[in-house]
Amino acid sequence: MSKQELLLDVIEVNQRMGTYYISSIKAKDLLRISYIDRARMENGEDERASYLGIQRKLDNKRVKKIADFVMEKDSAFPTSILLSLNENCVTINNNNQKLQLQLDSLTEEELDDKVTNNIISNKNIENYKTGGLAKVLDGQHRLAGLAHAIEKLKTTKQLSLFKDETNDELLKSLEDFELDVAFFIGYDLHEQAKIFSNVNLSQTKVNKSLVYNLEEYSKKRSPQQICHNIAKILDTSKNSPFYHYIKMLGLKTDGRNYIEPLTQATFVESLISLLSKNPERDRDLANRMKLFNSVTYYDEYTNKEYEQFVLRKLYEEKKDAEIMDIIWNYFTAVKNRWPKAWGDVSNSLLPKNNCFRALMKFLRDKYLSLITDKNNGIPSAEEFMILFQDLKIQDEDFDSSKGIFPRGDGGMSKFYKYLCKQISYNELKNKD
């Protein structure tokens, strides 16, 4: 085993938990020296099972999503990847007030000596033999996503989205992608597990509605920005069916004496699902077009995809006002069909998240069938009313006290099946 060396400039950080070091490291170097201590169960010599490792099983869908993300122009990982280093492989040098961390792999002789003297456990010996010097405490999916993208670029002819960037250029940018890292040196397994649990259990998730509200400041046209703008207009226009119905920040709006029934996150994500198969890529394309003064172009959609993302062509044609009119007219028809249920924001489920999501899925199914030369792709409220006029469900059926709709996705699914006539009115009224 050859001896390898990696020298990094670091900053020492002292907190109540102890001392650690922060730095940046290229993805290709971190992938070379890191390893994952996967959670697993093993039988010991006394045949009793023990749970080992701290990392969860990789979520392959999440890995592929991250791989797609890192190939976009504005991809970034601003938060640190946490790594545990064995003190046997690291030296901290202080040269002329410049702090550096030196990582050295062990030779076969050094490794055998440390195993013999019980400095390194036999269970960890394979990690050292394969160059594993840094155990990943947090950030395994980011690393796996980068690794997946890099390997894919090495085996696929064309993955880059833009004519101004070759696969080789994209590959080099990912291999040299600098990652923020925090090194914890000499922490035992209990301390490593504590760091992992603190990071993953103690942090609060960001409110999605607040994130979408930040689209207000974006200068790039994207599905997220368009859908936020539409939500804002519908919430503030007095004649809109959504007037003061949307929690734009995900929380009760100051000055309103009731809790709005619909979150901006639900509104935006449901609308995006009608106009983009990859909203993050659309955002990246918009950024590229602005940076390089490129001619407007979009990912190609098949005819089948246009049937699924029914408002996509309007988005590509920049007909944002028409998209808003469609949503306005459609939910005006909903409001007119069930006026009491739509107006009861306290007890009725109709204007709330799950029924809204079901209605948006139903719009996806029916919109194309309502397009005529006369309405030019914007059906009126009266034309949308045709979709609901023969439905037997009444205003009072939406009352939450009736128990017709179960909580969560089950309620959304049940209402959607009824709208699509997959279940009858009597089946709908049967409580789950």
Salt bridges, closest charged atoms under 4 A:
ASP9 OD2 - LYS98 NZ 3.62
ASP29 OD1 - ARG32 NH2 3.25
ASP37 OD1 - ARG40 NH1 3.01
ASP37 OD2 - LYS135 NZ 3.33
GLU42 OE2 - ARG40 NE 3.12
ASP46 OD2 - ARG48 NE 2.67
ASP74 OD2 - LYS220 NZ 3.59
GLU110 OE1 - LYS3 NZ 3.77
ASP138 OD2 - ARG142 NH2 3.42
GLU151 OE2 - LYS154 NZ 3.81
ASP164 OD1 - ARG288 NH1 3.51
GLU165 OE1 - ARG288 NH2 3.31
GLU175 OE2 - LYS154 NZ 3.99
ASP176 OD1 - LYS26 NZ 3.92
ASP176 OD1 - LYS28 NZ 3.39
ASP176 OD2 - LYS172 NZ 2.69
GLU215 OE2 - ARG283 NH2 2.91
GLU216 OE1 - HIS228 NE2 2.65
GLU216 OE2 - LYS232 NZ 2.55
ASP235 OD2 - ARG256 NH2 2.79
GLU260 OE2 - ARG256 NH1 3.08
GLU269 OE2 - LYS208 NZ 3.47
GLU280 OE1 - ARG283 NE 3.62
ASP282 OD2 - ARG312 NH1 2.75
GLU305 OE2 - LYS277 NZ 3.24
GLU316 OE2 - ARG312 NE 3.08
GLU317 OE1 - LYS319 NZ 3.23
ASP320 OD1 - ARG221 NH2 2.60
ASP365 OD1 - ARG364 NE 3.15
ASP390 OD2 - LYS421 NZ 2.84
ASP409 OD1 - ARG357 NH2 3.02
ASP432 OD1 - LYS414 NZ 3.64
